[in-house]
């Protein structure tokens, strides 16, 4: 049993190594020849695998660049589900997002490159927003479970969307300052700004009233 587990661990580490190589190759190609001129086949050839093998790891060339950062969404949702029941939704969501903060701080150079590409390539930006929507869906399901509600319940998506919008603001601020070590601080500032806005702004009158 130990041998089987060990073999599986080796295979998994090998898969992760190939994923990292493909991601790094995609980033280099985007920077050197541009997004449009970069093909999946060229990325794969750089690593010594086939285009078919590439698609075992990533759904698209955009994902090869974004996945190292965006892939943290499911882990954040898992952590949200494990937060202590006494925490408020905002406290639990912020604690769950620490996995993203730590991911940014663990590899600032990677995130710096991803953010630079993300802001200069419209196709990447669109895919980034799609990935954020997936984050929101995962977090909303976990939040619904915490609250004893069925998945997809109204009201669970909005808090998660606000937190993800704050995370996006934090990353933009970090990129502007070139200080990704401040990701957690910037996230807290963005959440505080959102909370202040919601407390201070009166709701507009309803139509017909």
VOTOR-932477 format. One record per atom (N, C-alpha, C): atom name; residue number from 1; y, z, x. Coordinates in nm, 2 decimals. Last residue first. Layout:
! VOTOR-932477
['CA',NUM,[Y,Z,X]];
...
***
This chain:
! VOTOR-932477
['N',209,[5.46,-0.62,-4.21]];
['CA',209,[5.50,-0.48,-4.24]];
['C',209,[5.65,-0.46,-4.20]];
['N',208,[5.38,-0.87,-4.14]];
['CA',208,[5.38,-0.84,-4.28]];
['C',208,[5.42,-0.70,-4.31]];
['N',207,[5.22,-0.77,-3.84]];
['CA',207,[5.28,-0.88,-3.92]];
['C',207,[5.27,-0.84,-4.07]];
['N',206,[5.31,-0.45,-3.70]];
['CA',206,[5.21,-0.55,-3.75]];
['C',206,[5.28,-0.65,-3.84]];
['N',205,[5.54,-0.40,-3.43]];
['CA',205,[5.50,-0.39,-3.57]];
['C',205,[5.40,-0.49,-3.61]];
['N',204,[5.39,-0.31,-3.11]];
['CA',204,[5.48,-0.39,-3.19]];
['C',204,[5.44,-0.38,-3.34]];
['N',203,[5.38,0.03,-2.98]];
['CA',203,[5.31,-0.09,-3.03]];
['C',203,[5.41,-0.17,-3.12]];
['N',202,[5.59,0.12,-2.70]];
['CA',202,[5.55,0.13,-2.84]];
['C',202,[5.48,0.01,-2.89]];
['N',201,[5.49,0.22,-2.38]];
['CA',201,[5.53,0.10,-2.46]];
['C',201,[5.49,0.12,-2.61]];
['N',200,[5.39,0.44,-2.25]];
['CA',200,[5.54,0.43,-2.27]];
['C',200,[5.58,0.32,-2.36]];
['N',199,[5.11,0.42,-2.22]];
['CA',199,[5.17,0.54,-2.28]];
['C',199,[5.32,0.52,-2.32]];
['N',198,[5.07,0.18,-2.10]];
['CA',198,[5.01,0.20,-2.23]];
['C',198,[5.07,0.33,-2.30]];
['N',197,[5.21,0.22,-1.86]];
['CA',197,[5.25,0.12,-1.95]];
['C',197,[5.20,0.14,-2.09]];
['N',196,[5.06,0.42,-1.74]];
['CA',196,[5.20,0.45,-1.77]];
['C',196,[5.25,0.35,-1.87]];
['N',195,[4.82,0.28,-1.70]];
['CA',195,[4.82,0.40,-1.79]];
['C',195,[4.96,0.43,-1.83]];
['N',194,[4.89,0.09,-1.52]];
['CA',194,[4.84,0.05,-1.65]];
['C',194,[4.85,0.16,-1.75]];
['N',193,[4.96,0.25,-1.30]];
['CA',193,[5.06,0.17,-1.36]];
['C',193,[5.02,0.12,-1.50]];
['N',192,[4.71,0.36,-1.25]];
['CA',192,[4.82,0.45,-1.29]];
['C',192,[4.93,0.37,-1.36]];
['N',191,[4.58,0.14,-1.16]];
['CA',191,[4.53,0.21,-1.28]];
['C',191,[4.64,0.30,-1.34]];
['N',190,[4.72,0.08,-0.93]];
['CA',190,[4.72,-0.01,-1.04]];
['C',190,[4.68,0.05,-1.17]];
['N',189,[4.67,0.31,-0.78]];
['CA',189,[4.80,0.28,-0.81]];
['C',189,[4.81,0.18,-0.93]];
['N',188,[4.39,0.28,-0.74]];
['CA',188,[4.44,0.40,-0.82]];
['C',188,[4.59,0.37,-0.86]];
['N',187,[4.39,0.05,-0.59]];
['CA',187,[4.32,0.05,-0.72]];
['C',187,[4.38,0.17,-0.81]];
['N',186,[4.52,0.13,-0.36]];
['CA',186,[4.58,0.03,-0.44]];
['C',186,[4.52,0.02,-0.58]];
['N',185,[4.33,0.31,-0.26]];
['CA',185,[4.46,0.36,-0.30]];
['C',185,[4.53,0.26,-0.39]];
['N',184,[4.11,0.14,-0.22]];
['CA',184,[4.10,0.25,-0.31]];
['C',184,[4.23,0.30,-0.36]];
['N',183,[4.22,-0.04,-0.02]];
['CA',183,[4.17,-0.09,-0.15]];
['C',183,[4.16,0.02,-0.25]];
['N',182,[4.32,-0.01,0.24]];
['CA',182,[4.39,0.06,0.13]];
['C',182,[4.34,0.02,-0.01]];
['N',181,[4.19,-0.18,0.40]];
['CA',181,[4.15,-0.04,0.41]];
['C',181,[4.22,0.05,0.30]];
['N',180,[4.33,-0.41,0.39]];
['CA',180,[4.22,-0.39,0.29]];
['C',180,[4.16,-0.25,0.30]];
['N',179,[4.60,-0.52,0.44]];
['CA',179,[4.55,-0.39,0.46]];
['C',179,[4.44,-0.36,0.36]];
['N',178,[4.78,-0.73,0.41]];
['CA',178,[4.68,-0.74,0.51]];
['C',178,[4.63,-0.60,0.54]];
['N',177,[4.95,-0.74,0.20]];
['CA',177,[4.98,-0.64,0.31]];
['C',177,[4.89,-0.66,0.43]];
['N',176,[4.82,-0.93,0.04]];
['CA',176,[4.96,-0.95,0.08]];
['C',176,[5.00,-0.86,0.19]];
['N',175,[4.57,-0.81,0.01]];
['CA',175,[4.58,-0.94,0.08]];
['C',175,[4.73,-0.96,0.13]];
['N',174,[4.64,-0.58,-0.14]];
['CA',174,[4.58,-0.57,-0.01]];
['C',174,[4.59,-0.69,0.08]];
['N',173,[4.73,-0.71,-0.37]];
['CA',173,[4.82,-0.63,-0.29]];
['C',173,[4.77,-0.61,-0.15]];
['N',172,[4.49,-0.83,-0.45]];
['CA',172,[4.60,-0.91,-0.42]];
['C',172,[4.70,-0.83,-0.34]];
['N',171,[4.33,-0.60,-0.50]];
['CA',171,[4.29,-0.69,-0.40]];
['C',171,[4.41,-0.78,-0.36]];
['N',170,[4.48,-0.48,-0.71]];
['CA',170,[4.46,-0.41,-0.59]];
['C',170,[4.42,-0.50,-0.47]];
['N',169,[4.45,-0.67,-0.91]];
['CA',169,[4.58,-0.64,-0.86]];
['C',169,[4.57,-0.57,-0.73]];
['N',168,[4.17,-0.65,-0.95]];
['CA',168,[4.23,-0.77,-0.91]];
['C',168,[4.37,-0.75,-0.85]];
['N',167,[4.17,-0.38,-1.05]];
['CA',167,[4.10,-0.42,-0.92]];
['C',167,[4.15,-0.55,-0.87]];
['N',166,[4.30,-0.42,-1.29]];
['CA',166,[4.36,-0.33,-1.19]];
['C',166,[4.30,-0.36,-1.05]];
['N',165,[4.12,-0.58,-1.42]];
['CA',165,[4.25,-0.63,-1.39]];
['C',165,[4.32,-0.55,-1.29]];
['N',164,[3.91,-0.39,-1.44]];
['CA',164,[3.89,-0.51,-1.35]];
['C',164,[4.02,-0.58,-1.32]];
['N',163,[4.03,-0.21,-1.62]];
['CA',163,[3.99,-0.17,-1.48]];
['C',163,[3.97,-0.29,-1.39]];
['N',162,[4.05,-0.38,-1.84]];
['CA',162,[4.17,-0.32,-1.78]];
['C',162,[4.14,-0.27,-1.64]];
['N',161,[3.78,-0.43,-1.89]];
['CA',161,[3.87,-0.54,-1.86]];
['C',161,[4.00,-0.49,-1.79]];
['N',160,[3.70,-0.18,-1.97]];
['CA',160,[3.64,-0.24,-1.85]];
['C',160,[3.73,-0.36,-1.80]];
['N',159,[3.84,-0.14,-2.21]];
['CA',159,[3.86,-0.05,-2.10]];
['C',159,[3.81,-0.11,-1.96]];
['N',158,[3.73,-0.37,-2.36]];
['CA',158,[3.87,-0.36,-2.32]];
['C',158,[3.89,-0.26,-2.21]];
['N',157,[3.46,-0.32,-2.42]];
['CA',157,[3.49,-0.43,-2.33]];
['C',157,[3.64,-0.41,-2.27]];
['N',156,[3.43,-0.14,-2.61]];
['CA',156,[3.38,-0.10,-2.48]];
['C',156,[3.42,-0.21,-2.38]];
['N',155,[3.53,-0.24,-2.85]];
['CA',155,[3.60,-0.13,-2.79]];
['C',155,[3.55,-0.09,-2.65]];
['N',154,[3.23,-0.32,-3.02]];
['CA',154,[3.37,-0.34,-3.00]];
['C',154,[3.44,-0.21,-2.94]];
['N',153,[2.92,-0.34,-2.84]];
['CA',153,[3.00,-0.27,-2.94]];
['C',153,[3.15,-0.30,-2.91]];
['N',152,[2.74,-0.45,-2.66]];
['CA',152,[2.83,-0.54,-2.73]];
['C',152,[2.92,-0.48,-2.83]];
['N',151,[2.48,-0.22,-2.72]];
['CA',151,[2.54,-0.32,-2.63]];
['C',151,[2.63,-0.42,-2.72]];
['N',150,[2.55,0.06,-2.93]];
['CA',150,[2.47,-0.05,-2.90]];
['C',150,[2.55,-0.15,-2.80]];
['N',149,[2.64,0.39,-2.79]];
['CA',149,[2.67,0.27,-2.88]];
['C',149,[2.58,0.15,-2.84]];
['N',148,[2.66,0.61,-2.63]];
['CA',148,[2.56,0.61,-2.73]];
['C',148,[2.58,0.50,-2.83]];
['N',147,[2.82,0.60,-2.41]];
['CA',147,[2.88,0.65,-2.54]];
['C',147,[2.78,0.65,-2.65]];
['N',146,[2.66,0.48,-2.23]];
['CA',146,[2.71,0.61,-2.20]];
['C',146,[2.76,0.68,-2.33]];
['N',145,[2.63,0.23,-2.34]];
['CA',145,[2.51,0.31,-2.33]];
['C',145,[2.55,0.46,-2.31]];
['N',144,[2.89,0.13,-2.31]];
['CA',144,[2.83,0.15,-2.44]];
['C',144,[2.72,0.24,-2.44]];
['N',143,[2.89,0.11,-2.03]];
['CA',143,[2.98,0.21,-2.10]];
['C',143,[2.93,0.23,-2.24]];
['N',142,[2.71,-0.09,-1.99]];
['CA',142,[2.68,0.04,-1.93]];
['C',142,[2.77,0.15,-2.00]];
['N',141,[2.84,-0.30,-2.11]];
['CA',141,[2.71,-0.26,-2.16]];
['C',141,[2.67,-0.12,-2.11]];
['N',140,[3.07,-0.31,-1.95]];
['CA',140,[3.08,-0.28,-2.10]];
['C',140,[2.95,-0.24,-2.15]];
['N',139,[2.97,-0.39,-1.71]];
['CA',139,[3.03,-0.26,-1.72]];
['C',139,[3.04,-0.22,-1.87]];
['N',138,[2.88,-0.66,-1.77]];
['CA',138,[2.78,-0.55,-1.72]];
['C',138,[2.84,-0.41,-1.74]];
['N',137,[3.13,-0.77,-1.85]];
['CA',137,[3.01,-0.77,-1.95]];
['C',137,[2.91,-0.66,-1.90]];
['N',136,[3.28,-0.75,-1.62]];
['CA',136,[3.32,-0.68,-1.74]];
['C',136,[3.21,-0.67,-1.84]];
['N',135,[3.13,-0.92,-1.45]];
['CA',135,[3.15,-0.78,-1.42]];
['C',135,[3.18,-0.70,-1.54]];
['N',134,[3.17,-1.16,-1.58]];
['CA',134,[3.04,-1.11,-1.58]];
['C',134,[3.04,-0.96,-1.54]];
['N',133,[3.44,-1.19,-1.53]];
['CA',133,[3.40,-1.18,-1.67]];
['C',133,[3.26,-1.12,-1.68]];
['N',132,[3.44,-1.23,-1.26]];
['CA',132,[3.50,-1.11,-1.31]];
['C',132,[3.46,-1.08,-1.46]];
['N',131,[3.32,-1.48,-1.26]];
['CA',131,[3.25,-1.37,-1.20]];
['C',131,[3.30,-1.24,-1.25]];
['N',130,[3.53,-1.63,-1.36]];
['CA',130,[3.41,-1.63,-1.43]];
['C',130,[3.32,-1.51,-1.39]];
['N',129,[3.72,-1.59,-1.15]];
['CA',129,[3.75,-1.54,-1.28]];
['C',129,[3.62,-1.53,-1.37]];
['N',128,[3.58,-1.73,-0.95]];
['CA',128,[3.61,-1.59,-0.93]];
['C',128,[3.64,-1.53,-1.07]];
['N',127,[3.60,-1.99,-1.05]];
['CA',127,[3.46,-1.93,-1.04]];
['C',127,[3.48,-1.77,-1.02]];
['N',126,[3.87,-2.03,-1.02]];
['CA',126,[3.81,-2.04,-1.16]];
['C',126,[3.67,-1.97,-1.16]];
['N',125,[3.90,-2.01,-0.74]];
['CA',125,[3.97,-1.92,-0.83]];
['C',125,[3.90,-1.92,-0.97]];
['N',124,[3.75,-2.23,-0.66]];
['CA',124,[3.70,-2.10,-0.63]];
['C',124,[3.77,-1.99,-0.72]];
['N',123,[3.91,-2.43,-0.75]];
['CA',123,[3.77,-2.43,-0.80]];
['C',123,[3.71,-2.29,-0.77]];
['N',122,[4.15,-2.40,-0.61]];
['CA',122,[4.15,-2.37,-0.75]];
['C',122,[4.00,-2.36,-0.81]];
['N',121,[4.21,-2.24,-0.32]];
['CA',121,[4.11,-2.34,-0.37]];
['C',121,[4.10,-2.31,-0.52]];
['N',120,[4.36,-2.03,-0.24]];
['CA',120,[4.41,-2.17,-0.20]];
['C',120,[4.32,-2.28,-0.26]];
['N',119,[4.26,-1.79,-0.30]];
['CA',119,[4.40,-1.82,-0.34]];
['C',119,[4.44,-1.96,-0.31]];
['N',118,[4.01,-1.80,-0.19]];
['CA',118,[4.02,-1.78,-0.33]];
['C',118,[4.16,-1.82,-0.38]];
['N',117,[4.06,-1.80,0.08]];
['CA',117,[4.01,-1.92,0.02]];
['C',117,[4.03,-1.92,-0.13]];
['N',116,[4.16,-1.53,0.10]];
['CA',116,[4.24,-1.65,0.15]];
['C',116,[4.20,-1.78,0.08]];
['N',115,[3.95,-1.39,0.01]];
['CA',115,[4.07,-1.38,-0.06]];
['C',115,[4.16,-1.50,-0.03]];
['N',114,[3.76,-1.44,0.21]];
['CA',114,[3.73,-1.48,0.07]];
['C',114,[3.86,-1.48,-0.01]];
['N',113,[3.88,-1.33,0.44]];
['CA',113,[3.86,-1.47,0.43]];
['C',113,[3.83,-1.52,0.29]];
['N',112,[3.89,-1.06,0.36]];
['CA',112,[4.02,-1.13,0.39]];
['C',112,[4.00,-1.28,0.38]];
['N',111,[3.62,-1.01,0.34]];
['CA',111,[3.70,-1.01,0.22]];
['C',111,[3.83,-1.08,0.24]];
['N',110,[3.55,-1.03,0.61]];
['CA',110,[3.49,-1.11,0.51]];
['C',110,[3.57,-1.12,0.39]];
['N',109,[3.71,-0.82,0.72]];
['CA',109,[3.73,-0.96,0.76]];
['C',109,[3.67,-1.06,0.66]];
['N',108,[3.61,-0.59,0.61]];
['CA',108,[3.74,-0.63,0.57]];
['C',108,[3.76,-0.78,0.61]];
['N',107,[3.36,-0.45,0.52]];
['CA',107,[3.37,-0.58,0.58]];
['C',107,[3.50,-0.64,0.55]];
['N',106,[3.40,-0.19,0.41]];
['CA',106,[3.29,-0.21,0.51]];
['C',106,[3.30,-0.35,0.58]];
['N',105,[3.60,-0.22,0.23]];
['CA',105,[3.63,-0.15,0.35]];
['C',105,[3.52,-0.17,0.46]];
['N',104,[3.46,-0.35,0.02]];
['CA',104,[3.57,-0.42,0.09]];
['C',104,[3.60,-0.35,0.22]];
['N',103,[3.27,-0.16,-0.04]];
['CA',103,[3.22,-0.29,0.00]];
['C',103,[3.34,-0.37,0.07]];
['N',102,[3.42,0.05,-0.14]];
['CA',102,[3.35,0.06,-0.01]];
['C',102,[3.30,-0.07,0.05]];
['N',101,[3.52,-0.07,-0.37]];
['CA',101,[3.61,-0.03,-0.27]];
['C',101,[3.54,-0.01,-0.14]];
['N',100,[3.28,-0.11,-0.51]];
['CA',100,[3.35,-0.22,-0.47]];
['C',100,[3.45,-0.19,-0.36]];
['N',99,[3.20,0.16,-0.54]];
['CA',99,[3.11,0.07,-0.47]];
['C',99,[3.18,-0.06,-0.42]];
['N',98,[3.40,0.26,-0.70]];
['CA',98,[3.40,0.29,-0.56]];
['C',98,[3.31,0.21,-0.48]];
['N',97,[3.36,0.21,-0.96]];
['CA',97,[3.42,0.10,-0.89]];
['C',97,[3.43,0.14,-0.74]];
['N',96,[3.26,0.45,-1.06]];
['CA',96,[3.16,0.34,-1.04]];
['C',96,[3.22,0.23,-0.95]];
['N',95,[3.50,0.59,-1.07]];
['CA',95,[3.39,0.63,-0.98]];
['C',95,[3.29,0.52,-0.95]];
['N',94,[3.62,0.45,-1.28]];
['CA',94,[3.68,0.45,-1.14]];
['C',94,[3.58,0.49,-1.04]];
['N',93,[3.45,0.50,-1.49]];
['CA',93,[3.47,0.36,-1.44]];
['C',93,[3.53,0.36,-1.30]];
['N',92,[3.47,0.78,-1.52]];
['CA',92,[3.34,0.72,-1.48]];
['C',92,[3.36,0.58,-1.43]];
['N',91,[3.74,0.80,-1.59]];
['CA',91,[3.69,0.87,-1.47]];
['C',91,[3.56,0.80,-1.42]];
['N',90,[3.74,0.65,-1.83]];
['CA',90,[3.82,0.60,-1.71]];
['C',90,[3.77,0.67,-1.58]];
['N',89,[3.56,0.80,-1.99]];
['CA',89,[3.53,0.66,-1.96]];
['C',89,[3.61,0.61,-1.84]];
['N',88,[3.53,1.13,-1.85]];
['CA',88,[3.59,1.04,-1.94]];
['C',88,[3.55,0.90,-1.90]];
['N',87,[3.23,1.32,-1.77]];
['CA',87,[3.35,1.24,-1.73]];
['C',87,[3.40,1.15,-1.85]];
['N',86,[3.00,1.44,-1.86]];
['CA',86,[3.13,1.51,-1.89]];
['C',86,[3.25,1.43,-1.85]];
['N',85,[2.78,1.30,-1.77]];
['CA',85,[2.82,1.28,-1.91]];
['C',85,[2.96,1.34,-1.94]];
['N',84,[2.81,1.14,-1.44]];
['CA',84,[2.79,1.26,-1.53]];
['C',84,[2.85,1.25,-1.67]];
['N',83,[2.68,0.80,-1.40]];
['CA',83,[2.79,0.90,-1.39]];
['C',83,[2.76,1.02,-1.48]];
['N',82,[2.50,0.60,-1.43]];
['CA',82,[2.45,0.72,-1.37]];
['C',82,[2.56,0.83,-1.36]];
['N',81,[2.64,0.38,-1.53]];
['CA',81,[2.54,0.44,-1.62]];
['C',81,[2.49,0.58,-1.56]];
['N',80,[2.79,0.33,-1.30]];
['CA',80,[2.86,0.37,-1.42]];
['C',80,[2.75,0.44,-1.51]];
['N',79,[2.60,0.22,-1.13]];
['CA',79,[2.66,0.35,-1.10]];
['C',79,[2.73,0.41,-1.22]];
['N',78,[2.55,-0.02,-1.27]];
['CA',78,[2.44,0.08,-1.25]];
['C',78,[2.49,0.22,-1.22]];
['N',77,[2.79,-0.14,-1.24]];
['CA',77,[2.74,-0.11,-1.37]];
['C',77,[2.63,0.00,-1.36]];
['N',76,[2.80,-0.17,-0.96]];
['CA',76,[2.90,-0.09,-1.02]];
['C',76,[2.85,-0.05,-1.16]];
['N',75,[2.59,-0.35,-0.94]];
['CA',75,[2.58,-0.22,-0.88]];
['C',75,[2.68,-0.13,-0.94]];
['N',74,[2.70,-0.58,-1.07]];
['CA',74,[2.58,-0.51,-1.13]];
['C',74,[2.56,-0.37,-1.07]];
['N',73,[2.91,-0.64,-0.88]];
['CA',73,[2.93,-0.60,-1.02]];
['C',73,[2.82,-0.53,-1.09]];
['N',72,[2.88,-0.73,-0.63]];
['CA',72,[2.88,-0.58,-0.65]];
['C',72,[2.89,-0.54,-0.79]];
['N',71,[2.91,-1.00,-0.60]];
['CA',71,[2.77,-0.95,-0.63]];
['C',71,[2.77,-0.80,-0.65]];
['N',70,[3.16,-1.06,-0.51]];
['CA',70,[3.14,-1.05,-0.66]];
['C',70,[3.00,-0.99,-0.69]];
['N',69,[3.12,-1.06,-0.23]];
['CA',69,[3.21,-0.96,-0.29]];
['C',69,[3.18,-0.94,-0.44]];
['N',68,[2.92,-1.24,-0.18]];
['CA',68,[2.92,-1.12,-0.10]];
['C',68,[3.01,-1.01,-0.16]];
['N',67,[2.99,-1.46,-0.36]];
['CA',67,[2.88,-1.37,-0.39]];
['C',67,[2.88,-1.24,-0.31]];
['N',66,[3.18,-1.65,-0.28]];
['CA',66,[3.22,-1.54,-0.36]];
['C',66,[3.11,-1.43,-0.37]];
['N',65,[3.04,-1.84,-0.13]];
['CA',65,[3.15,-1.77,-0.07]];
['C',65,[3.18,-1.65,-0.15]];
['N',64,[2.84,-1.92,-0.29]];
['CA',64,[2.80,-1.89,-0.15]];
['C',64,[2.92,-1.81,-0.09]];
['N',63,[2.97,-2.00,-0.52]];
['CA',63,[2.90,-1.87,-0.52]];
['C',63,[2.86,-1.83,-0.38]];
['N',62,[3.05,-2.26,-0.45]];
['CA',62,[3.15,-2.15,-0.48]];
['C',62,[3.09,-2.02,-0.47]];
['N',61,[2.81,-2.40,-0.44]];
['CA',61,[2.88,-2.37,-0.31]];
['C',61,[2.99,-2.27,-0.33]];
['N',60,[2.58,-2.23,-0.67]];
['CA',60,[2.68,-2.33,-0.63]];
['C',60,[2.74,-2.30,-0.50]];
['N',59,[2.39,-2.04,-0.69]];
['CA',59,[2.40,-2.14,-0.79]];
['C',59,[2.49,-2.25,-0.76]];
['N',58,[2.19,-1.94,-0.41]];
['CA',58,[2.32,-1.95,-0.47]];
['C',58,[2.31,-2.06,-0.58]];
['N',57,[1.92,-1.94,-0.34]];
['CA',57,[2.00,-1.83,-0.30]];
['C',57,[2.13,-1.82,-0.38]];
['N',56,[1.80,-2.17,-0.40]];
['CA',56,[1.72,-2.05,-0.43]];
['C',56,[1.81,-1.92,-0.41]];
['N',55,[1.98,-2.36,-0.31]];
['CA',55,[1.99,-2.32,-0.45]];
['C',55,[1.89,-2.21,-0.49]];
['N',54,[1.89,-2.39,-0.05]];
['CA',54,[2.02,-2.33,-0.08]];
['C',54,[2.02,-2.28,-0.22]];
['N',53,[1.65,-2.53,-0.09]];
['CA',53,[1.64,-2.39,-0.05]];
['C',53,[1.77,-2.32,-0.07]];
['N',52,[1.76,-2.78,-0.14]];
['CA',52,[1.68,-2.71,-0.24]];
['C',52,[1.67,-2.57,-0.21]];
['N',51,[1.87,-2.84,0.11]];
['CA',51,[1.96,-2.82,-0.01]];
['C',51,[1.89,-2.75,-0.12]];
['N',50,[1.69,-2.66,0.36]];
['CA',50,[1.72,-2.78,0.28]];
['C',50,[1.82,-2.74,0.17]];
['N',49,[1.81,-2.51,0.67]];
['CA',49,[1.73,-2.51,0.55]];
['C',49,[1.77,-2.64,0.47]];
['N',48,[1.98,-2.46,0.89]];
['CA',48,[1.85,-2.51,0.91]];
['C',48,[1.76,-2.50,0.80]];
['N',47,[2.24,-2.41,0.86]];
['CA',47,[2.16,-2.29,0.87]];
['C',47,[2.01,-2.33,0.90]];
['N',46,[2.35,-2.66,0.83]];
['CA',46,[2.40,-2.57,0.93]];
['C',46,[2.31,-2.46,0.96]];
['N',45,[2.22,-2.75,0.60]];
['CA',45,[2.18,-2.80,0.73]];
['C',45,[2.23,-2.72,0.85]];
['N',44,[2.36,-2.62,0.40]];
['CA',44,[2.22,-2.58,0.42]];
['C',44,[2.18,-2.63,0.56]];
['N',43,[2.61,-2.75,0.42]];
['CA',43,[2.60,-2.60,0.44]];
['C',43,[2.46,-2.56,0.48]];
['N',42,[2.53,-3.01,0.35]];
['CA',42,[2.59,-2.98,0.48]];
['C',42,[2.58,-2.83,0.52]];
['N',41,[2.44,-2.97,0.09]];
['CA',41,[2.35,-3.02,0.20]];
['C',41,[2.40,-2.99,0.34]];
['N',40,[2.67,-2.90,-0.04]];
['CA',40,[2.56,-2.81,-0.03]];
['C',40,[2.47,-2.84,0.08]];
['N',39,[2.96,-3.02,0.13]];
['CA',39,[2.85,-3.04,0.04]];
['C',39,[2.75,-2.92,0.06]];
['N',38,[3.31,-3.04,0.16]];
['CA',38,[3.19,-2.96,0.19]];
['C',38,[3.08,-2.98,0.09]];
['N',37,[3.53,-3.17,0.07]];
['CA',37,[3.44,-3.24,0.17]];
['C',37,[3.32,-3.17,0.20]];
['N',36,[3.65,-2.99,-0.10]];
['CA',36,[3.59,-3.11,-0.16]];
['C',36,[3.49,-3.18,-0.06]];
['N',35,[3.73,-2.78,0.08]];
['CA',35,[3.63,-2.76,-0.02]];
['C',35,[3.57,-2.88,-0.07]];
['N',34,[3.76,-2.85,0.44]];
['CA',34,[3.81,-2.84,0.30]];
['C',34,[3.70,-2.83,0.20]];
['N',33,[3.68,-2.83,0.70]];
['CA',33,[3.69,-2.97,0.64]];
['C',33,[3.74,-2.97,0.50]];
['N',32,[3.73,-2.56,0.77]];
['CA',32,[3.74,-2.66,0.87]];
['C',32,[3.76,-2.80,0.80]];
['N',31,[3.70,-2.39,0.55]];
['CA',31,[3.82,-2.38,0.63]];
['C',31,[3.84,-2.50,0.72]];
['N',30,[3.45,-2.47,0.45]];
['CA',30,[3.57,-2.48,0.36]];
['C',30,[3.70,-2.47,0.44]];
['N',29,[3.29,-2.41,0.67]];
['CA',29,[3.31,-2.55,0.63]];
['C',29,[3.43,-2.56,0.54]];
['N',28,[3.30,-2.13,0.67]];
['CA',28,[3.35,-2.21,0.79]];
['C',28,[3.38,-2.35,0.75]];
['N',27,[3.19,-2.07,0.42]];
['CA',27,[3.33,-2.03,0.45]];
['C',27,[3.38,-2.11,0.57]];
['N',26,[2.93,-2.17,0.46]];
['CA',26,[3.02,-2.22,0.36]];
['C',26,[3.16,-2.19,0.38]];
['N',25,[2.84,-2.00,0.66]];
['CA',25,[2.85,-2.14,0.69]];
['C',25,[2.94,-2.21,0.59]];
['N',24,[2.84,-1.75,0.53]];
['CA',24,[2.92,-1.77,0.65]];
['C',24,[2.94,-1.92,0.68]];
['N',23,[2.64,-1.81,0.34]];
['CA',23,[2.77,-1.77,0.30]];
['C',23,[2.87,-1.79,0.41]];
['N',22,[2.42,-1.85,0.51]];
['CA',22,[2.46,-1.96,0.42]];
['C',22,[2.61,-1.93,0.37]];
['N',21,[2.39,-1.60,0.63]];
['CA',21,[2.42,-1.72,0.71]];
['C',21,[2.47,-1.83,0.62]];
['N',20,[2.34,-1.44,0.41]];
['CA',20,[2.46,-1.42,0.49]];
['C',20,[2.49,-1.54,0.57]];
['N',19,[2.09,-1.55,0.33]];
['CA',19,[2.21,-1.55,0.24]];
['C',19,[2.34,-1.53,0.31]];
['N',18,[1.94,-1.49,0.55]];
['CA',18,[1.96,-1.63,0.52]];
['C',18,[2.08,-1.64,0.42]];
['N',17,[1.93,-1.21,0.53]];
['CA',17,[1.99,-1.27,0.65]];
['C',17,[2.02,-1.42,0.62]];
['N',16,[1.81,-1.17,0.28]];
['CA',16,[1.95,-1.13,0.30]];
['C',16,[2.01,-1.19,0.42]];
['N',15,[1.55,-1.27,0.35]];
['CA',15,[1.63,-1.33,0.25]];
['C',15,[1.78,-1.30,0.26]];
['N',14,[1.48,-1.07,0.54]];
['CA',14,[1.49,-1.21,0.58]];
['C',14,[1.57,-1.29,0.48]];
['N',13,[1.46,-0.85,0.38]];
['CA',13,[1.57,-0.85,0.49]];
['C',13,[1.59,-1.00,0.53]];
['N',12,[1.25,-0.93,0.22]];
['CA',12,[1.38,-0.91,0.16]];
['C',12,[1.49,-0.91,0.26]];
['N',11,[1.04,-0.94,0.41]];
['CA',11,[1.08,-1.06,0.34]];
['C',11,[1.22,-1.05,0.28]];
['N',10,[1.04,-0.66,0.48]];
['CA',10,[1.07,-0.77,0.58]];
['C',10,[1.12,-0.89,0.51]];
['N',9,[0.96,-0.55,0.23]];
['CA',9,[1.09,-0.52,0.29]];
['C',9,[1.13,-0.62,0.40]];
['N',8,[0.70,-0.66,0.20]];
['CA',8,[0.81,-0.69,0.11]];
['C',8,[0.95,-0.66,0.16]];
['N',7,[0.58,-0.53,0.42]];
['CA',7,[0.59,-0.68,0.42]];
['C',7,[0.70,-0.72,0.32]];
['N',6,[0.59,-0.27,0.33]];
['CA',6,[0.66,-0.30,0.45]];
['C',6,[0.69,-0.45,0.45]];
['N',5,[0.43,-0.28,0.10]];
['CA',5,[0.57,-0.24,0.09]];
['C',5,[0.65,-0.29,0.21]];
['N',4,[0.19,-0.35,0.23]];
['CA',4,[0.24,-0.44,0.13]];
['C',4,[0.39,-0.41,0.11]];
['N',3,[0.15,-0.12,0.39]];
['CA',3,[0.16,-0.25,0.45]];
['C',3,[0.23,-0.35,0.36]];
['N',2,[0.12,0.08,0.20]];
['CA',2,[0.24,0.08,0.28]];
['C',2,[0.26,-0.05,0.35]];
['N',1,[-0.12,0.00,0.08]];
['CA',1,[0.00,0.00,0.00]];
['C',1,[0.12,0.00,0.09]];
***
